């Protein structure tokens, strides 16, 4: 297998020594973050700024996506005390904005929607000024589950399409049309809640394919979009097809804004929750 070397614009370093305070808090409260589980390259930057994206419903996923570093095995039952511990962390960190996500839990009747709602309620109780963003799985398209998270009234609900339809084999168990329908349904259930999605680039997609997905996201009422470079967590994961030049990220941002997205975060190191607090500024 040919290994594509990282270019000069992808040389961000992780410094574990800078993580001590945040990791101590997470360990004390027995909490997971997607920052750690997904081996996010931005972890040092975010943890140093006391920012984290909390991973609820455990750290084990029931799907087999070939790009993701989250563990694939049978998950434990939801921890009923987790929402309150997440809320305590949010309050102690004095977060103005927090992103809550989870692995896909196809083993649960509601996909974990009730746990999301409980977490929003706990954060509201402990830290009323904090705006809450949810990054949800597809809940197998369940309208009842989507209604549960919509009724919790977070500021933003995100669901990532991840890639273009032609490459959906990397999302084992997912369906492009179903994911698009999730965003469309959320907009119908809660028009006042901003919806958000994200794509990874560098998997072999064309620019025209990305633009087509962006247009379909706008048709589904999606307000916010993140575009970032796919980085394989290991050699056993789906390989990187190419490293996308910063100029293309800039061009896609401009085209997204022209399409009507309220905010497009686009760049090599962008991830779904990277700079998430800035999406609603001026909107």
Buried (B, 14 or more C-beta within 10 A) or exposed (E): EEEEEBEEBBEBEBEEEBBEEBBEBBEEBEBBBBBBBBBBBBBBBBBEEEBBBBBBBBBBBBBEBEBBBBEBEEBEEBBEEBBBBBBBBBBBBEBEBBBBBBBBBBEBEBBBBBBBBBBBBBBBEBBEEBBBBBBBBBBBBBBEBBBBBBEBBBBBBBBBBBBBBEBBEBBEBBBBEEBBBBBBBBBEBBEEBBBBBBBBBBBBBEEEBBBBBBBBBBEBBBBBBBBBBBBBBEEEBBBBBEBBEBEBBEBBBEBBBEBEBBBBBBBBBBBBBBBBBEBBEEE
